[in-house]
Amino acid sequence: PARYPPPDRLRRVLPESIVMAKSKDAVEYVWLQCTECNDLNYRTPINVKGGMPEKMKAGLKKYCPRLRKHTLHKIKRK
């Protein structure tokens, strides 16, 4: 009992089933800067195509190691 299709059938099926990888241009890396001590504590990817969510524009509450507490971090592009 043959489990696999004959080799000529494989050649016809494989090229159509291969999917190309997405380009990396749709993602941009930005820094998150603490609003209290101005340290650049985090680096995070954001989508360029879909626009930035309102939550990201307003800032995120993240942990600041220097102050040892959660503070507001704003986006900073280098």
C-alpha positions, -999 to +999 in steps of 0.1 A: +000+000+000+015+033-011+011+061+015+026+089-005+016+103-039+038+094-068+068+118-074+052+135-104+022+145-083+045+159-056+061+183-081+027+197-091+015+202-055+045+217-037+052+250-055+016+262-050+016+253-013+047+272-004+038+305+014+062+334+013+073+351+046+060+385+054+083+415+051+097+431+082+089+466+069+055+467+085+070+468+121+090+496+136+108+494+170+104+523+194+116+530+229+094+535+259+108+564+281+099+569+317+081+602+322+096+607+357+133+598+354+136+599+315+152+564+313+147+544+281+136+512+298+118+492+271+120+486+234+088+474+217+076+468+181+046+487+167+027+483+135+033+510+109+005+501+085-024+500+109-015+531+128-007+533+164-034+524+190-047+552+213-034+532+243+001+534+229-001+571+221-013+580+256+015+559+272+018+527+291+022+520+328+054+500+330+079+491+358+108+515+362+138+497+377+155+530+388+124+542+408+113+507+417+077+514+409+052+515+380+053+548+361+039+561+328+062+554+299+058+574+266+069+564+231+103+578+220+116+573+184+153+573+181 
